[in-house]
């Protein structure tokens, strides 16, 4: 555990990407199996430790320190693991040697749920503050140390002189502690076996295109497709009735969409957008799709009210043949031929015809209100490459909507923002009252954060723990992707991806938008 704790401690203070890669490579080289595999799993978010939940950890610390002191400390520090690690009273005697990371994982998996708190408490007693913090980070997940899953895999690829695409291809077919992958990286074993036909393959992702980039691009070299407003999925079909549906993260969501999976009786892997049927050819709103997402069980009524389907963009495999190395034009021909004989739960996303960027700009303006988020631009000669290569694919999203809203409440942030009021609830006028319509905690600069924080402190009217109510005096221009009806919000409206686009110091609160105007934006 101490080796992994030292790695996390060094990573969090290392600003350089290359520096982080070197630290990770050194950890892989000097740490034995299975510890390094579990460490890699913790860094990539694939380490699942059951029964060690934040609520249980809170109970442990509050049994040892004053609960009010813990509450104040947590509010100030902003991170549960760091707060507990600093406050935990170390034992002075009968302390066992610090366990290795592999020993911790094995012990927790073999321990009954009721006995886990005592086991964790014993470890915390014997570790120093840094190791306690690392252990708690592993238990709670979400390390937040500036290392993405992609960066950790890149470090593994560079250390083992491997292709990152090969690691991505194998990743979802293997589980921690990845001993076969490490043996392959160290040239002690063969490349791990190929994945099953209905296993997840890495998605090809795009970069947002900037206005100045169009001048260097030739329209004839690109094809345009609509970017539909659903969630990106991969359909691994099976003629034997063992089809699976994967989200972009690699999570298997088959059980939530049995209507789609049950219809995927074909020998192919498709890339597309999961949507809900609307009127005509246009899909229903994203709000309707949300009624189906993250459900453990799906009722017959839900299947009838929100029938799901996949609008297909690309084809990766067909009858065992890997098509990903082919250019987009060739894959499209194969996809069009394949889509001629599929069930109605799958349809083909059309290509948008255009000759110039100006013409495509006009077409893009029509995307709002028709179930599209904007456009995708894909090079005609581009192969399907997992990850986010620069150049082959671009996303050109529709312009956001904006509303002038009044700041109503502010809450302290976490981590580096724990000293600032950085999480904002804002509202619009309904008659003479303000009605909250959303929350935002990004979109502003560090300098603007300090300005808003100062204003909040000087205009506080009430306090509710870490939350302050403020006088209706500051107007924020809030940008968002869409507005939709919501029964969970007092206003009846929910905003998608709201963020602060600018501070309206020039605008009186009385002139902010009203609920009627916002309701007109609901899709």
C-alpha positions as CSV (number, residue, x, y, z in Angstrom):
1,X,0.0,0.0,0.0
2,X,2.9,2.3,0.8
3,X,4.2,2.0,-2.8
4,X,0.8,3.0,-4.3
5,X,0.4,5.8,-1.7
6,X,3.8,7.2,-2.8
7,X,2.7,7.0,-6.4
8,X,-0.5,9.0,-5.8
9,X,1.3,11.5,-3.7
10,X,3.9,12.1,-6.4
11,X,1.3,12.2,-9.2
12,X,-0.9,14.8,-7.5
13,X,2.1,17.2,-7.3
14,X,3.4,16.5,-10.8
15,X,2.0,19.0,-13.3
16,X,3.8,17.6,-16.4
17,X,2.2,14.9,-18.5
18,X,5.5,13.4,-19.4
19,X,6.4,13.5,-15.7
20,X,3.3,11.5,-14.8
21,X,4.0,9.0,-17.5
22,X,7.5,8.4,-16.0
23,X,6.1,8.0,-12.5
24,X,3.6,5.4,-13.7
25,X,6.2,3.5,-15.8
26,X,8.5,3.4,-12.7
27,X,5.6,2.0,-10.6
28,X,4.8,-0.7,-13.2
29,X,8.5,-1.6,-13.4
30,X,9.2,-1.8,-9.6
31,X,5.9,-3.2,-8.2
32,X,5.1,-6.9,-8.3
33,X,1.9,-8.6,-9.4
34,X,-0.9,-8.4,-8.4
35,X,-0.3,-5.0,-6.6
36,X,0.5,-3.1,-9.8
37,X,-2.5,-4.5,-11.6
38,X,-4.8,-3.4,-8.8
39,X,-3.1,0.0,-8.8
40,X,-3.7,0.3,-12.5
41,X,-7.3,-0.7,-12.0
42,X,-7.7,2.0,-9.3
43,X,-6.3,4.6,-11.7
44,X,-8.6,3.6,-14.6
45,X,-11.7,3.2,-12.5
46,X,-12.1,-0.6,-12.9
47,X,-11.4,-1.6,-9.4
48,X,-14.7,-2.6,-7.7
49,X,-14.5,-3.1,-4.0
50,X,-18.0,-3.9,-2.6
51,X,-19.3,-2.8,0.8
52,X,-16.7,-0.1,1.3
53,X,-18.9,2.9,0.9
54,X,-18.5,6.6,1.9
55,X,-21.3,6.4,4.5
56,X,-19.6,3.6,6.3
57,X,-16.3,5.6,6.3
58,X,-18.1,8.6,7.8
59,X,-19.5,6.4,10.6
60,X,-15.9,5.2,11.3
61,X,-14.4,8.6,11.7
62,X,-17.3,10.1,13.6
63,X,-17.0,7.3,16.2
64,X,-13.4,8.5,16.8
65,X,-13.7,12.3,16.6
66,X,-16.3,14.8,17.4
67,X,-19.0,14.7,14.6
68,X,-19.3,18.5,14.5
69,X,-15.6,18.9,14.2
70,X,-15.6,16.4,11.4
71,X,-18.4,18.2,9.6
72,X,-16.6,21.5,9.8
73,X,-13.3,19.9,8.7
74,X,-14.9,18.2,5.8
75,X,-16.6,21.4,4.7
76,X,-13.3,23.2,4.7
77,X,-11.1,20.4,3.2
78,X,-13.7,19.4,0.6
79,X,-12.5,15.8,0.1
80,X,-13.8,12.9,2.3
81,X,-10.6,10.8,2.0
82,X,-8.3,13.6,2.8
83,X,-10.4,14.8,5.8
84,X,-10.5,11.3,7.3
85,X,-6.8,10.6,6.6
86,X,-5.8,13.8,8.4
87,X,-8.2,13.4,11.4
88,X,-7.8,9.7,12.0
89,X,-6.1,9.1,15.5
90,X,-3.2,6.8,14.9
91,X,-2.8,3.8,17.1
92,X,0.3,3.8,19.3
93,X,0.7,0.0,19.9
94,X,-0.1,-3.4,18.5
95,X,0.1,-2.1,14.9
96,X,0.6,-4.7,12.2
97,X,2.8,-4.0,9.1
98,X,1.1,-2.1,6.3
99,X,-0.6,-4.5,3.9
100,X,0.1,-4.6,0.2
101,X,-2.5,-3.3,-2.2
102,X,-3.2,-6.9,-3.4
103,X,-3.6,-8.1,0.1
104,X,-6.2,-5.3,0.8
105,X,-8.3,-6.2,-2.2
106,X,-8.2,-9.9,-1.4
107,X,-9.0,-9.4,2.2
108,X,-12.0,-7.1,1.5
109,X,-13.4,-9.6,-1.1
110,X,-13.2,-12.4,1.4
111,X,-14.5,-10.6,4.4
112,X,-18.3,-10.6,5.3
113,X,-20.0,-7.2,4.9
114,X,-20.5,-6.8,8.7
115,X,-16.8,-7.3,9.5
116,X,-15.5,-4.9,6.9
117,X,-15.6,-1.7,9.0
118,X,-13.4,-3.3,11.7
119,X,-10.9,-4.5,9.1
120,X,-10.6,-1.0,7.5
121,X,-10.3,0.6,10.9
122,X,-7.4,-1.7,11.7
123,X,-5.6,-0.7,8.5
124,X,-6.2,3.0,9.2
125,X,-4.7,2.6,12.6
126,X,-1.4,1.3,11.2
127,X,-0.9,3.6,8.3
128,X,0.5,7.1,8.1
129,X,-1.6,10.0,6.8
130,X,-0.5,9.6,3.2
131,X,-1.1,5.9,3.1
132,X,-4.5,6.4,4.9
133,X,-5.4,8.9,2.2
134,X,-4.4,6.5,-0.6
135,X,-6.3,3.6,1.0
136,X,-9.5,5.7,1.4
137,X,-9.2,7.0,-2.2
138,X,-9.0,3.4,-3.4
139,X,-12.1,2.5,-1.3
140,X,-14.2,5.4,-2.4
141,X,-13.0,5.6,-6.1
142,X,-12.6,8.7,-8.1
143,X,-8.9,9.4,-7.3
144,X,-8.9,13.0,-8.8
145,X,-5.2,13.2,-9.1
146,X,-4.9,14.4,-12.7
147,X,-4.5,11.0,-14.3
148,X,-7.2,9.8,-16.7
149,X,-7.8,6.2,-17.6
150,X,-6.3,7.0,-21.1
151,X,-3.1,8.4,-19.6
152,X,-2.6,5.3,-17.4
153,X,-3.1,3.0,-20.4
154,X,-0.7,5.2,-22.4
155,X,1.9,4.8,-19.7
156,X,1.5,1.1,-19.7
157,X,1.9,1.1,-23.5
158,X,5.0,3.2,-23.5
159,X,6.6,1.2,-20.7
160,X,5.9,-2.1,-22.5
161,X,6.7,-0.7,-26.0
162,X,3.1,-1.6,-27.0
163,X,0.5,0.1,-29.2
164,X,-2.1,1.9,-27.1
165,X,-4.7,0.8,-29.6
166,X,-3.9,-2.9,-28.8
167,X,-4.3,-2.2,-25.1
168,X,-7.7,-0.5,-25.7
169,X,-8.8,-3.4,-27.8
170,X,-8.0,-6.0,-25.1
171,X,-8.9,-3.9,-22.0
172,X,-12.6,-4.7,-21.6
173,X,-12.0,-8.4,-22.1
174,X,-9.8,-8.6,-19.0
175,X,-10.3,-7.9,-15.3
176,X,-7.9,-6.7,-12.6
177,X,-5.2,-7.4,-11.8
178,X,-4.4,-7.7,-15.5
179,X,-1.6,-10.3,-15.0
180,X,-1.8,-11.5,-18.6
181,X,-1.4,-7.9,-20.0
182,X,1.6,-7.2,-17.7
183,X,3.2,-10.5,-18.8
184,X,2.7,-9.5,-22.4
185,X,4.1,-6.0,-21.7
186,X,7.2,-7.6,-20.1
187,X,7.7,-10.0,-23.0
188,X,7.1,-12.9,-20.5
189,X,4.0,-14.1,-22.2
190,X,2.1,-13.9,-25.5
191,X,-0.4,-11.3,-26.4
192,X,-3.6,-12.1,-24.5
193,X,-6.3,-14.0,-26.4
194,X,-8.6,-12.1,-28.7
195,X,-11.9,-11.0,-27.2
196,X,-15.2,-12.7,-27.8
197,X,-17.4,-11.5,-30.7
198,X,-19.8,-9.7,-28.4
199,X,-17.2,-7.9,-26.3
200,X,-16.8,-4.2,-26.2
201,X,-14.5,-2.5,-28.8
202,X,-13.1,1.0,-28.2
203,X,-15.1,3.8,-29.8
204,X,-13.6,6.2,-32.2
205,X,-14.1,9.7,-30.8
206,X,-14.0,13.2,-32.3
207,X,-12.6,16.7,-31.5
208,X,-14.7,19.8,-31.4
209,X,-13.9,21.9,-34.4
210,X,-13.0,25.6,-34.1
211,X,-14.0,28.2,-36.7
212,X,-10.4,29.0,-37.7
213,X,-9.8,25.3,-38.6
214,X,-12.2,25.3,-41.6
215,X,-9.8,27.3,-43.7
216,X,-7.3,24.4,-43.7
217,X,-9.9,21.7,-44.5
218,X,-11.2,20.8,-48.0
219,X,-15.0,20.2,-48.0
220,X,-14.7,17.5,-50.7
221,X,-12.5,15.4,-48.4
222,X,-15.2,15.2,-45.7
223,X,-18.7,13.8,-45.3
224,X,-21.3,15.3,-42.8
225,X,-23.7,13.4,-40.7
226,X,-26.2,14.6,-38.1
227,X,-25.1,14.3,-34.5
228,X,-28.3,12.9,-32.8
229,X,-29.3,13.9,-29.3
230,X,-29.1,10.5,-27.5
231,X,-26.3,8.4,-26.1
232,X,-23.6,6.8,-28.2
233,X,-23.8,3.0,-28.1
234,X,-22.2,-0.1,-29.6
235,X,-24.4,-3.0,-30.6
236,X,-22.6,-6.4,-30.6
237,X,-25.2,-8.5,-32.4
238,X,-25.5,-12.3,-32.2
239,X,-27.5,-14.8,-34.2
240,X,-27.6,-17.0,-31.2
241,X,-29.5,-14.5,-29.1
242,X,-26.5,-13.4,-27.0
243,X,-26.3,-9.8,-28.2
244,X,-25.0,-7.0,-26.0
245,X,-25.4,-3.2,-25.8
246,X,-22.5,-1.1,-24.6
247,X,-22.3,2.6,-23.6
248,X,-19.3,4.7,-24.6
249,X,-17.7,3.9,-21.2
250,X,-17.8,0.2,-22.0
251,X,-20.6,-0.4,-19.5
252,X,-23.0,-3.2,-20.5
253,X,-26.5,-1.7,-20.6
254,X,-28.2,-4.6,-22.3
255,X,-30.6,-5.3,-19.3
256,X,-32.0,-1.8,-19.6
257,X,-32.8,-2.1,-23.3
258,X,-34.1,-5.6,-23.9
259,X,-36.2,-4.4,-26.9
260,X,-33.0,-3.3,-28.7
261,X,-30.9,-6.3,-27.6
262,X,-33.6,-8.8,-28.5
263,X,-33.8,-7.5,-32.0
264,X,-30.0,-7.6,-32.6
265,X,-30.1,-11.2,-34.1
266,X,-27.3,-10.6,-36.6
267,X,-23.6,-11.2,-36.9
268,X,-22.2,-7.7,-36.8
269,X,-21.0,-4.9,-34.5
270,X,-22.6,-1.6,-35.1
271,X,-21.8,2.0,-33.8
272,X,-24.8,4.3,-33.4
273,X,-27.0,6.5,-31.3
274,X,-29.5,5.2,-28.8
275,X,-32.8,7.1,-29.1
276,X,-36.5,6.9,-28.3
277,X,-39.2,6.9,-31.0
278,X,-40.9,10.3,-31.5
279,X,-43.2,11.4,-34.2
280,X,-42.3,10.8,-37.9
281,X,-38.6,10.3,-38.5
282,X,-37.5,12.6,-35.7
283,X,-36.7,10.9,-32.4
284,X,-38.2,12.0,-29.1
285,X,-36.3,14.4,-26.8
286,X,-33.4,13.4,-24.7
287,X,-35.7,13.7,-21.7
288,X,-37.8,10.8,-22.9
289,X,-34.6,8.7,-23.3
290,X,-33.7,9.5,-19.7
291,X,-36.8,7.7,-18.6
292,X,-35.1,4.5,-19.8
293,X,-31.5,5.1,-18.7
294,X,-30.0,3.6,-15.5
295,X,-33.0,1.4,-14.8
296,X,-32.4,-1.9,-13.0
297,X,-35.8,-3.2,-14.3
298,X,-37.9,-2.1,-17.3
299,X,-41.6,-2.5,-17.2
300,X,-43.9,-3.3,-20.1
301,X,-45.5,0.1,-19.8
302,X,-42.0,1.8,-20.1
303,X,-41.2,-0.3,-23.2
304,X,-44.5,0.8,-24.8
305,X,-44.3,4.5,-23.8
306,X,-40.6,4.9,-24.6
307,X,-39.7,2.5,-27.4
308,X,-35.9,2.6,-28.0
309,X,-34.0,2.2,-31.2
310,X,-30.5,2.7,-32.6
311,X,-29.7,5.1,-35.4
312,X,-26.6,3.5,-36.9
313,X,-23.5,5.5,-37.9
314,X,-20.9,2.8,-38.7
315,X,-20.2,-0.9,-38.9
316,X,-17.1,-2.4,-37.3
317,X,-17.5,-6.1,-37.9
318,X,-19.8,-8.2,-40.1
319,X,-19.8,-12.0,-40.1
320,X,-16.4,-12.1,-38.3
321,X,-14.7,-9.7,-40.7
322,X,-13.0,-6.7,-39.1
323,X,-13.9,-3.6,-41.2
324,X,-12.3,-0.9,-39.0
325,X,-9.1,-0.5,-41.2
326,X,-11.2,0.3,-44.3
327,X,-11.8,3.9,-45.2
328,X,-15.2,5.5,-44.2
329,X,-16.4,5.3,-47.8
330,X,-15.9,1.5,-48.0
331,X,-17.4,1.0,-44.5
332,X,-20.5,3.1,-45.5
333,X,-21.1,0.9,-48.6
334,X,-21.0,-2.2,-46.4
335,X,-23.2,-0.6,-43.8
336,X,-25.9,0.4,-46.4
337,X,-26.0,-3.1,-47.7
338,X,-26.2,-4.6,-44.3
339,X,-29.0,-2.2,-43.1
340,X,-31.3,-3.3,-45.9
341,X,-32.3,-6.3,-43.9
342,X,-32.4,-5.3,-40.2
343,X,-35.3,-5.1,-37.8
344,X,-37.1,-1.7,-37.2
345,X,-35.2,-1.2,-34.0
346,X,-32.2,-0.2,-36.2
347,X,-32.1,2.5,-38.9
348,X,-29.5,4.2,-40.9
349,X,-28.3,7.7,-40.0
350,X,-28.4,9.7,-43.3
351,X,-25.5,11.6,-44.8
352,X,-25.9,15.3,-45.1
353,X,-25.3,16.6,-48.7
354,X,-23.2,19.8,-49.0
355,X,-20.6,21.4,-51.3
356,X,-19.2,24.3,-49.2
357,X,-18.6,25.1,-45.6
358,X,-21.0,28.1,-45.9
359,X,-23.7,25.8,-47.2
360,X,-23.1,23.4,-44.3
361,X,-23.2,26.3,-41.8
362,X,-26.8,27.1,-43.0
363,X,-27.8,23.4,-42.7
364,X,-26.3,23.2,-39.1
365,X,-28.5,26.1,-38.1
366,X,-31.6,23.9,-38.6
367,X,-30.5,21.1,-36.2
368,X,-32.1,22.5,-33.1
369,X,-35.6,21.3,-32.6
370,X,-35.2,18.3,-34.9
371,X,-33.5,15.9,-32.4
372,X,-30.0,16.8,-33.4
373,X,-27.1,18.2,-31.4
374,X,-25.3,19.5,-34.5
375,X,-23.1,17.8,-37.1
376,X,-20.3,15.3,-37.4
377,X,-17.5,15.8,-40.0
378,X,-15.7,12.7,-41.0
379,X,-12.8,12.3,-43.5
380,X,-13.9,10.0,-46.3
381,X,-10.6,8.1,-46.2
382,X,-10.5,7.7,-42.4
383,X,-10.2,4.3,-40.8
384,X,-12.1,3.5,-37.6
385,X,-9.5,4.0,-34.8
386,X,-10.3,3.6,-31.2
387,X,-9.6,6.6,-29.0
388,X,-9.6,10.3,-30.1
389,X,-7.1,10.8,-33.0
390,X,-6.7,14.4,-34.1
391,X,-8.0,15.1,-37.6
392,X,-10.2,12.3,-38.9
393,X,-13.4,13.2,-37.1
394,X,-14.8,16.5,-35.9
395,X,-18.0,17.4,-34.0
396,X,-19.7,20.7,-34.8
397,X,-22.3,21.2,-32.2
398,X,-25.2,23.6,-32.5
399,X,-24.8,27.0,-30.7
400,X,-26.0,26.9,-27.1
401,X,-29.0,28.7,-25.8
402,X,-28.6,31.4,-23.2
403,X,-30.7,32.9,-20.4
404,X,-30.1,35.8,-18.0
405,X,-30.8,34.3,-14.6
406,X,-30.4,35.7,-11.0
407,X,-28.0,34.1,-8.5
408,X,-30.1,32.7,-5.6
409,X,-27.8,30.4,-3.6
410,X,-24.0,29.7,-3.5
411,X,-22.2,26.7,-2.0
412,X,-18.6,26.1,-1.3
413,X,-16.7,23.9,-3.8
414,X,-14.5,21.0,-3.1
415,X,-10.7,20.4,-3.2
416,X,-9.0,23.5,-4.6
417,X,-12.3,25.4,-4.5
418,X,-13.1,24.6,-0.9
419,X,-12.4,28.2,0.2
420,X,-14.6,29.7,-2.5
421,X,-18.3,29.8,-3.2
422,X,-18.2,28.2,-6.6
423,X,-21.4,26.2,-7.0
424,X,-24.4,28.4,-8.0
425,X,-28.1,28.0,-8.0
426,X,-29.8,30.5,-10.3
427,X,-33.4,31.3,-11.1
428,X,-35.8,33.4,-13.2
429,X,-38.8,35.5,-12.4
430,X,-42.3,34.0,-12.1
431,X,-44.5,37.0,-11.3
432,X,-42.7,38.6,-8.4
433,X,-40.9,35.5,-7.2
434,X,-37.6,33.9,-8.3
435,X,-37.9,30.2,-9.3
436,X,-34.7,28.1,-9.5
437,X,-34.1,26.6,-12.9
438,X,-30.6,25.1,-12.5
439,X,-27.1,24.9,-11.0
440,X,-23.7,25.6,-12.5
441,X,-20.2,25.3,-11.3
442,X,-18.0,26.0,-14.3
443,X,-17.7,28.3,-17.3
444,X,-16.0,31.2,-15.4
445,X,-12.4,32.1,-15.0
446,X,-10.4,32.1,-11.8
447,X,-10.6,35.8,-11.7
448,X,-14.4,35.8,-12.2
449,X,-14.7,33.1,-9.4
450,X,-13.0,35.5,-7.0
451,X,-15.3,38.3,-8.0
452,X,-18.5,36.2,-7.5
453,X,-17.2,34.8,-4.2
454,X,-16.6,38.3,-2.9
455,X,-20.1,39.4,-4.0
456,X,-21.7,36.3,-2.3
457,X,-19.9,37.1,1.0
458,X,-21.0,40.7,0.9
459,X,-24.7,40.0,-0.1
460,X,-25.5,36.9,2.1
461,X,-29.0,37.0,3.6
462,X,-29.1,33.5,5.2
463,X,-26.9,30.5,5.8
464,X,-27.7,26.8,5.6
465,X,-24.6,24.9,6.5
466,X,-22.2,25.3,3.5
467,X,-24.9,27.1,1.4
468,X,-25.6,30.8,1.5
469,X,-28.7,32.5,0.2
470,X,-28.0,35.9,-1.4
471,X,-30.0,39.0,-2.2
472,X,-31.3,39.1,-5.7
473,X,-28.7,41.4,-7.2
474,X,-26.3,39.5,-9.5
475,X,-27.3,38.4,-13.0
476,X,-25.5,35.5,-14.7
477,X,-25.8,34.7,-18.4
478,X,-26.2,31.0,-18.4
479,X,-25.5,28.9,-21.5
480,X,-27.1,25.5,-21.9
481,X,-27.6,22.9,-24.6
482,X,-31.3,22.4,-24.3
483,X,-34.3,22.9,-22.0
484,X,-36.8,20.1,-21.2
485,X,-39.8,19.6,-19.0
486,X,-39.1,18.1,-15.6
487,X,-41.5,17.0,-12.8
488,X,-38.6,17.1,-10.3
489,X,-38.0,20.8,-10.5
490,X,-40.2,23.4,-9.0
491,X,-40.1,25.5,-12.2
492,X,-41.1,22.4,-14.3
493,X,-38.0,22.9,-16.4
494,X,-34.5,21.4,-16.4
495,X,-31.5,22.7,-18.3
496,X,-29.0,20.4,-19.9
497,X,-25.3,21.1,-19.2
498,X,-25.8,24.6,-17.8
499,X,-22.6,26.7,-17.4
500,X,-21.9,30.4,-16.6
501,X,-21.0,32.1,-19.9
502,X,-20.5,35.6,-18.4
503,X,-21.4,37.8,-15.5
504,X,-23.9,40.5,-16.2
505,X,-22.6,43.3,-14.0
506,X,-24.4,45.7,-16.3
507,X,-27.9,44.2,-15.9
508,X,-30.2,44.8,-13.0
509,X,-31.8,41.7,-11.4
510,X,-35.3,43.0,-12.2
511,X,-34.5,42.8,-15.9
512,X,-33.5,39.1,-15.8
513,X,-35.5,36.6,-17.9
514,X,-38.8,35.2,-16.7
515,X,-40.1,31.7,-16.6
516,X,-42.4,32.2,-19.5
517,X,-39.5,33.1,-21.8
518,X,-37.5,30.1,-20.7
519,X,-40.6,27.8,-21.2
520,X,-40.6,28.8,-24.9
521,X,-37.1,27.2,-25.2
522,X,-38.3,23.7,-24.1
523,X,-37.8,21.1,-26.8
